[in-house]
Structure formats: structure tokens, C-alpha cells
Amino acid sequence: MSWMLRHPDPDPVGPGEESVWDYPRPPRLEPVAERLRVVLGGAPIAETVAGFRVLETSHPPTYYLPPDAIAPGALANPRRGGICEWKGQAVLFDVQGGGRHVPGAAWAYPDPSPDFRAIAGCVAFYAGPMDACFVGDARAIPQPGTFYGGWITPGIVGPLKGGPGTMGW
């Protein structure tokens, strides 16, 4: 069909790199042993070595941190978020830290579908409005656009969904 966009050719992959075009659809959930850290207002608001990442075709990984990794008071104003076709109904949160307040900057799935049960209640953060998000020692760059919440770190190869003209991929 002429209205459907063909996805772009994947960028070349070097040693130690992952192509987002090798990630599956439906997405896959896997544990992350590296330290995940989120900073807002100069204050660490979340940190864990027991996180998860969701890998989906054309997207950089989205990282989920367990509830006990989140600083008390860092999440506020829970409300109904969007529905993911793979994970289910989300809850959206405002994020607070170091005197800053960022509306709608985190989300969770309280009762996800069976394939994603391990992230029930875990929290994902949009990297863009945070001071910094880290995977190990690597500072994450936010996924392009404002809808998706992936974190781009060294070794993640695209092109990546989220920027202008990528919605039909």
C-alpha cells in the first residue's frame, strides 16, 4: 500500500553494538544487571542493579526500575496513562527531586500482560526532562520525539523511531 512507509535500512553494526532493527516485535523483556540511575534537580531519585529493559523493533531500550529503587516522594499525582498493545494500561506520574517538579515524566504498569508480569509496578522515566539517566556509567540520550521513552546509550545503533517521519515504521 502506498500510504505505508517502508522502514529504513539499518545502520551498520560494529563489535559490541546492538541494532534496534534486531529487536523483536512483539517486544522482549529482559533483566539488566548494570546499575540504572536517574537524577533530577541534582538529586538521585532512583537507582538499582535489578532493573529491566524492554526491547522493541526500531526503539532504543526502555528501562524499568523496581519500586524499592525509587526515592520516597519522587513520584506524585498518579493518573491513568496510555494503553500499550503489549503491556496493557499504564499509570503516569509526575516526578519530583531536588526542588524540581516535572509533570508526566514517569510511568508504570501496575497489572501488565502475562509476558511483562516481571515489571508490574516498576517505573520507567523519560530521560529528556531528567537531569541525567545512566546505564552503568553511560549517560543516556532521550529517544527522539516526545512520545516514546527509550534511552540511547553507546552501542545502540539505529535509525531510531520517534523523530519526524518515523511514525509509520
Secondary structure, 3 states (H helix, E strand, C coil): CCCCCCCCCCCCCCCCCEEHHHCCCCCEEEEECCCEEEEECCEEEEEECCEEEEECCCCCCEEEECHHHECCCCEEEEEEEEEECCCEEEEEEEEEECCEEEEEEEEEECCCCHHHHHHECCEEECCCCCCEEEECCEECEECCCCCCCCEECCCEECCCCCCCCCCCC
